[in-house]
Amino acid sequence: MALFLVSCSTKVDIYADYKEIPVVYGLIEAEADTNFVKITKAFCGNNDNPINALEVAQIYDSSEYPGKLDAFIVELKSNYGQSYHPTGRKFDLDTLTLHDKKEGLFYSPLQKVYYTRERFNVNHGTERYRYKLYVVKPDSDTVTAETGVVGGDVRVGQTQVSFQSAPTEAVSSLIFSSTEEAVIYEIGMQFRYREGHTGQPMVTKEVHWSFGARTLGGYEKVENTDDLYRVYYSLNTLFNYLERAIGNDTVWDENHPNVVRYMDDMTVFIAAAGEDFNNYYQYLQSSQNGLSLSSEYSNVEGGVGLFSSRLFVRNTVNLSPRTKFDLFNKPWGFREQ
């Protein structure tokens, strides 16, 4: 005990020796004409030269690798449940500098990204595809990450939705289909309209909302189906969001026709993402809720970050006649075109 007490010290090193840590983020979208991967590096100070991270983050080359790294994606394929093997397709990633990044915690306006315009295959029948990312660092060490690709016939199960303006506790539902490789789903809606004030041009506006992101276990499965699920929403939803967006500051009436609005479209969107994205999302949710986790989630070997896949589908739907009737009878100036 005496030896232990004598050996104790109150000095704590808050900085470890610097080690270059690659940071990789990429979400593959099979339907996109261009896919991007962000490849940077972490930065830190030391005990003799502590840093202000918010200041260093504003310096472009504090986290950017100089020049262009050797980065590429290799396509892997499996048939009838056999092991995955390269197909011979290799996507070399080129670089592109974005010049319009808004100011924030990290440097702006320049952002260097890696990209490919090659098309990614999705699972079909007995054919299964995966894609492996390789990034060769300046010291020749290689960073890797691997993902499947979300794809398939994701769709909304109806062409018409209904809402009402009178307060109610009644609900309706949306039906959507699931797809292979997707683990987490987010369903939402968007209502677009045009607004014109007296003597001013028409302006396109929108209200949109999400029903939250969850795995399929968080949705109600439609009976006697293999891939259909249901999400519920309040019949007051659309009018509640329009009330917040429009309020009473531009009320229309016969004596004050100061505003006119026209409906454009109503859409339902479905965002679906792969297993690694779900694991990363759950990690972020737990961190925000104050739960202690041992380490940040990452599926990047030789670095940190996320390499996964996602899919975004937007379906146009019609508003029911009752919904349109309520909309035209609210004092918001909505009219038939």
BAKE-877716 format. One line per 2 residues: number of its first residue (from 1); their letters; for each residue z, y, x of C-alpha. Coordinates in nm, 4 decimals. Each point is the difference from the previous one (the first is absolute). Layout:
# BAKE-877716
NUM) A) Z,Y,X  ...
END
This chain:
# BAKE-877716
1) MA) 0.0000,0.0000,0.0000  0.0885,0.2410,0.2815
3) LF) -0.3285,-0.0743,0.1781  -0.1891,0.0591,-0.3237
5) LV) 0.1631,0.3395,-0.0583  -0.0577,0.1183,0.3563
7) SC) -0.3637,-0.1046,-0.0196  -0.0683,0.2007,-0.3168
9) ST) -0.1955,0.3242,0.0163  -0.0591,0.2743,-0.2545
11) KV) -0.3474,0.0718,0.1388  -0.2828,-0.1383,-0.2144
13) DI) -0.3661,0.0035,0.0958  -0.1879,0.1075,-0.3108
15) YA) -0.3394,-0.0442,0.1655  -0.1316,-0.3255,0.1373
17) DY) -0.2536,-0.0019,0.2821  -0.3333,0.1141,-0.1376
19) KE) -0.2278,-0.2778,-0.1159  -0.3385,0.0729,-0.1491
21) IP) -0.0015,-0.1232,-0.3589  -0.3336,-0.0058,-0.1856
23) VV) 0.0139,0.1081,-0.3643  -0.2741,-0.1423,-0.2231
25) YG) -0.0723,0.0633,-0.3686  -0.3002,-0.1308,-0.1912
27) LI) -0.0650,-0.1033,-0.3598  -0.3271,-0.1853,-0.0529
29) EA) -0.1874,0.0660,-0.3249  -0.2834,-0.2440,-0.0653
31) EA) -0.1814,0.2423,-0.2320  0.0156,0.2958,0.2392
33) DT) -0.3078,0.0993,0.1979  0.2223,0.1022,0.2922
35) NF) 0.3384,-0.1406,0.1069  0.2388,0.1857,0.2300
37) VK) 0.2742,-0.1077,0.2408  0.2437,0.2461,0.1592
39) IT) 0.1041,-0.0923,0.3550  0.2612,0.2141,0.1741
41) KA) 0.3099,-0.0488,0.2159  0.3682,0.0760,-0.0410
43) FC) 0.1705,0.2653,0.2136  0.3551,0.0638,0.1136
45) GN) 0.2072,0.1838,0.2604  0.2727,-0.1143,0.2362
47) ND) 0.3635,0.0815,0.0733  -0.0927,0.2534,0.2678
49) NP) -0.2740,0.1575,-0.2062  0.0838,-0.0258,-0.3705
51) IN) -0.2673,0.1131,-0.2447  -0.0295,0.1562,-0.3411
53) AL) -0.2141,-0.2572,-0.1807  -0.1242,0.2542,-0.2559
55) EV) -0.1308,0.2212,0.2811  -0.1591,-0.2824,0.1981
57) AQ) -0.1687,-0.1316,-0.3145  -0.2036,0.3204,-0.0103
59) IY) -0.1559,-0.0795,0.3394  -0.3309,-0.1844,-0.0415
61) DS) 0.0145,-0.2199,0.3101  0.3664,-0.0940,-0.0427
63) SE) -0.1074,-0.2805,-0.2317  -0.3773,-0.0263,0.0491
65) YP) -0.1532,-0.2339,0.2552  -0.2516,0.1825,0.2214
67) GK) -0.3633,-0.0831,-0.0572  -0.1078,-0.3010,-0.2040
69) LD) 0.1804,-0.3327,0.0085  -0.1838,-0.3301,-0.0184
71) AF) 0.0768,-0.0902,-0.3622  -0.1784,-0.2522,-0.2207
73) IV) 0.0447,-0.2322,-0.2985  -0.0977,-0.3685,-0.0016
75) EL) -0.0890,-0.1838,-0.3212  0.1644,-0.3404,-0.0579
77) KS) -0.0992,-0.2543,-0.2634  0.1412,-0.3168,-0.1535
79) NY) -0.1732,-0.2541,-0.2226  0.1763,-0.2468,-0.2312
81) GQ) 0.3444,0.0874,0.1365  -0.0862,-0.0711,0.3622
83) SY) 0.1216,0.2194,0.2863  -0.1556,0.3421,0.0571
85) HP) -0.2738,0.0428,0.2613  -0.2046,0.3012,0.1153
87) TG) -0.3294,0.0442,-0.1853  -0.1598,0.1870,0.2893
89) RK) 0.0257,0.3380,-0.1741  0.1739,0.2644,0.2134
91) FD) 0.0495,0.3576,-0.1222  0.0283,0.2463,0.2882
93) LD) 0.2089,0.2997,-0.1058  -0.1400,0.3411,0.0844
95) TL) 0.1989,0.3256,-0.0001  -0.0222,0.3023,-0.2232
97) TL) 0.1954,0.3251,0.0268  0.1122,0.1547,-0.3275
99) HD) 0.0298,0.3782,0.0077  0.1601,0.0779,-0.3336
101) KK) 0.3472,-0.1559,0.0093  0.2531,0.2201,-0.1746
103) EG) 0.2977,0.1257,0.1949  0.3040,-0.2252,-0.0054
105) LF) 0.2488,-0.1781,0.2221  -0.2774,-0.1303,0.2257
107) YS) -0.2732,0.1809,0.1898  -0.2829,0.1653,-0.1876
109) PL) -0.2789,0.0615,-0.0711  -0.1460,-0.2668,0.2325
111) QK) 0.0403,-0.3695,-0.0761  -0.1775,-0.2789,0.1863
113) VY) -0.0724,-0.3112,-0.2043  -0.1819,-0.3254,0.0667
115) YT) -0.2494,-0.1220,-0.2577  -0.2611,-0.2584,-0.0957
117) RE) -0.2733,-0.0016,-0.2629  -0.0346,-0.3787,0.0017
119) RF) 0.0533,-0.1773,-0.3316  0.3037,-0.2247,-0.0390
121) NV) -0.0259,-0.3302,-0.1876  0.2516,-0.1025,-0.2650
123) NH) 0.1000,-0.3540,-0.0950  -0.2628,-0.1799,-0.2039
125) GT) 0.0250,-0.3560,-0.1287  0.1071,-0.2217,0.2892
127) ER) -0.0748,0.2698,0.2587  0.3011,0.1895,0.1317
129) YR) -0.0191,0.2996,0.2349  0.2446,0.1739,0.2296
131) YK) -0.0507,0.2820,0.2492  0.1738,0.0464,0.3337
133) LY) 0.0316,0.3374,0.1696  0.0018,0.0276,0.3796
135) VV) 0.0960,0.3167,0.1897  -0.0209,-0.0063,0.3804
137) KP) 0.2355,0.2554,0.1563  -0.0772,0.1906,0.3227
139) DS) 0.2259,-0.2449,0.1899  -0.2137,-0.2883,-0.1390
141) DT) 0.2779,-0.1301,-0.2257  -0.1364,-0.0955,-0.3424
143) VT) 0.1450,0.0896,-0.3397  -0.0932,-0.2243,-0.2958
145) AE) 0.0487,-0.0156,-0.3757  -0.1495,-0.2176,-0.2735
147) TG) -0.0551,0.0290,-0.3742  -0.1817,-0.1489,-0.2952
149) VV) -0.2091,0.2287,-0.2219  0.0884,0.0844,-0.3589
151) GG) -0.2994,-0.0265,-0.2289  -0.1340,-0.1512,-0.3165
153) DV) -0.0510,0.0877,-0.3639  0.3012,0.2199,-0.0721
155) RV) -0.0427,0.1544,-0.3430  0.1738,0.1602,-0.2962
157) GQ) 0.0067,-0.2150,-0.3122  -0.0785,0.2685,-0.2586
159) TQ) -0.2416,0.2853,-0.0530  0.2226,0.2188,-0.2189
161) VS) 0.3542,0.1349,0.0328  0.2203,0.1736,-0.2531
163) FQ) 0.2690,0.2698,0.0134  0.1761,0.2212,-0.2528
165) SA) 0.1563,0.3453,0.0119  0.2914,-0.0565,-0.2425
167) PT) 0.3161,-0.1208,0.1787  0.0289,-0.3775,-0.0145
169) EA) 0.1577,-0.2917,0.1828  -0.3058,-0.2159,-0.0653
171) VS) -0.1924,-0.1418,0.2944  -0.3450,-0.1383,0.0644
173) SL) -0.1320,-0.2048,0.2890  -0.2799,-0.0339,0.2531
175) IF) -0.1356,-0.3372,0.1059  -0.1427,-0.0462,0.3483
177) SS) -0.1222,-0.2880,0.2133  0.1376,-0.1106,0.3350
179) TE) -0.2027,-0.0914,0.3069  0.0264,-0.2127,0.3131
181) EA) 0.1803,0.1356,0.3068  0.1691,0.2745,-0.2072
183) VI) 0.3786,-0.0189,-0.0209  0.1059,0.3436,-0.1275
185) YE) -0.1619,0.1997,-0.2827  0.0292,0.3568,-0.1235
187) IG) -0.1398,0.0925,-0.3420  -0.0457,0.3574,-0.1181
189) MQ) -0.2018,0.2377,-0.2163  -0.1844,0.3288,0.0410
191) FR) -0.1148,0.2484,-0.2659  -0.2512,0.2629,0.1131
193) YR) -0.0872,0.3124,-0.1956  -0.1673,0.3373,0.0460
195) EG) 0.1814,0.3229,-0.0706  -0.1476,0.3452,-0.0489
197) HT) 0.1826,0.3298,-0.0552  -0.1705,0.2985,-0.1586
199) GQ) -0.2428,0.1541,0.2469  0.0646,-0.2652,0.2670
201) PM) -0.2031,-0.3056,0.1075  0.0943,-0.3514,-0.1064
203) VT) 0.2397,-0.1841,0.2338  0.0372,-0.3791,0.0189
205) KE) 0.3604,-0.1185,-0.0231  0.1789,-0.3303,-0.0381
207) VH) 0.3285,-0.1694,-0.0747  0.0679,-0.3398,0.1514
209) WS) 0.2909,-0.2389,0.0170  0.0915,-0.3394,0.1374
211) FG) 0.1992,-0.2865,-0.1476  0.1347,-0.0851,0.3451
213) AR) -0.0900,-0.2577,0.2619  0.1265,-0.3560,-0.0311
215) TL) -0.0935,-0.3576,0.0755  -0.1507,-0.2151,-0.2750
217) GG) 0.3453,-0.1377,-0.0753  0.0905,0.3447,-0.1305
219) YE) -0.2709,-0.0089,-0.2688  -0.0185,-0.2030,-0.3190
221) KV) -0.2556,-0.2794,0.0250  -0.2335,-0.0290,-0.3001
223) EN) 0.0520,-0.3368,-0.1649  -0.2622,-0.2710,0.0458
225) TD) -0.1784,0.1875,0.2803  -0.0223,-0.0583,0.3728
227) DL) -0.0372,0.3534,0.1343  0.0824,0.2551,-0.2730
229) YR) 0.3145,0.2161,-0.0014  0.1432,0.2709,-0.2224
231) VY) 0.1692,0.3350,0.0700  0.1660,0.2055,-0.2752
233) YS) -0.0031,0.3769,-0.0501  0.1418,0.2465,-0.2521
235) LN) -0.2369,0.1311,-0.2678  0.1277,0.3502,0.0824
237) TL) -0.1062,-0.0182,0.3659  -0.3229,0.2037,-0.0104
239) FN) 0.1440,0.2784,-0.2146  0.3165,0.0217,0.2090
241) YL) -0.2059,0.0550,0.3163  -0.2277,0.2541,-0.1688
243) ER) 0.3042,0.1853,-0.1319  0.1239,0.0426,0.3570
245) AI) -0.3427,0.0999,0.1296  -0.0976,0.2413,-0.2789
247) GN) 0.3258,0.1121,-0.1561  -0.0077,0.2991,-0.2344
249) DT) -0.1385,0.2660,0.2315  -0.3608,-0.0394,-0.1179
251) VW) 0.0457,-0.0916,-0.3649  -0.3164,0.0373,-0.2091
253) DE) -0.0077,0.1267,-0.3562  -0.2471,0.1865,-0.2206
255) NH) 0.1403,0.3392,0.0995  0.0226,-0.0793,0.3714
257) PN) -0.2920,-0.2263,0.0974  0.0757,0.0542,0.3671
259) VV) -0.0620,-0.3541,0.1221  -0.2257,-0.2931,-0.0739
261) RY) 0.0248,-0.3559,0.1333  -0.2380,-0.2948,-0.0066
263) MD) 0.0777,-0.3648,0.0702  -0.1910,-0.1526,0.2918
265) DM) 0.1194,-0.3583,0.0404  0.2935,-0.2366,-0.0097
267) TV) 0.0253,-0.2592,0.2772  0.2285,-0.2866,0.0888
269) FI) 0.0383,-0.0721,0.3704  0.1177,-0.3161,0.1719
271) AA) 0.1094,-0.0006,0.3632  0.0603,-0.3409,0.1572
273) AG) 0.1091,-0.0815,0.3545  0.0624,-0.2993,0.2232
275) ED) 0.3153,-0.1806,0.1084  0.0632,0.1986,0.3172
277) FN) -0.0375,0.3280,-0.1881  0.2528,-0.1275,-0.2549
279) NY) 0.2466,-0.0951,0.2755  -0.0391,0.3448,0.1558
281) YQ) 0.0401,0.1696,-0.3405  0.3152,-0.1990,-0.0775
283) YL) 0.1408,0.0982,0.3389  -0.0620,0.3691,-0.0756
285) QS) 0.1556,-0.0314,-0.3458  0.3116,-0.1676,0.1427
287) SQ) 0.0325,0.2665,0.2699  -0.0233,0.2815,-0.2560
289) NG) 0.2676,-0.1695,-0.2108  0.2397,-0.0035,0.2962
291) LS) -0.0109,-0.3723,0.0664  0.0535,-0.0989,0.3628
293) LS) -0.2850,-0.1930,0.1592  -0.0103,-0.1467,0.3484
295) SE) -0.3413,0.1381,0.0963  -0.3072,0.1711,-0.1360
297) YS) -0.2562,-0.2332,-0.1534  -0.3177,-0.0449,0.2020
299) NV) -0.2755,-0.2612,0.0174  -0.1472,0.1398,0.3231
301) EG) 0.0425,-0.2192,0.3075  0.0586,0.2051,0.3147
303) GV) 0.0735,0.3154,-0.1969  0.1264,0.1227,-0.3357
305) GL) -0.1695,0.0926,-0.3249  -0.1948,-0.1573,-0.2810
307) FS) -0.3399,-0.1681,-0.0291  -0.0623,-0.1146,-0.3556
309) SR) -0.2393,0.0360,-0.2915  -0.0169,0.1771,-0.3334
311) LF) -0.2271,0.0447,-0.3013  -0.0343,0.2956,-0.2359
313) VR) -0.1745,-0.0376,-0.3368  -0.0531,0.2717,-0.2594
315) NT) -0.1092,-0.0902,-0.3562  -0.1013,0.2573,-0.2621
317) VN) 0.1553,-0.0600,-0.3428  -0.0295,0.1740,-0.3373
319) LS) 0.2733,0.1853,-0.1837  0.0671,-0.1327,-0.3509
321) PR) -0.1033,0.2169,-0.2994  0.3686,0.0569,-0.0810
323) TK) 0.0645,0.1271,0.3532  -0.2921,0.2437,-0.0224
325) FD) 0.1198,0.1210,-0.3411  0.3467,0.0766,0.1423
327) LF) -0.1524,0.1676,0.3056  -0.2254,0.2294,-0.2047
329) NK) 0.2892,0.0980,-0.2268  0.2338,0.1012,0.2811
331) PW) -0.0027,0.3780,0.0731  -0.1595,-0.0563,0.3420
333) GF) -0.3581,0.0982,-0.0850  -0.1612,-0.3448,0.0340
335) RE) -0.3353,-0.0179,-0.1782  -0.2847,-0.2450,-0.0463
337) Q) -0.2875,0.0659,0.2423
END
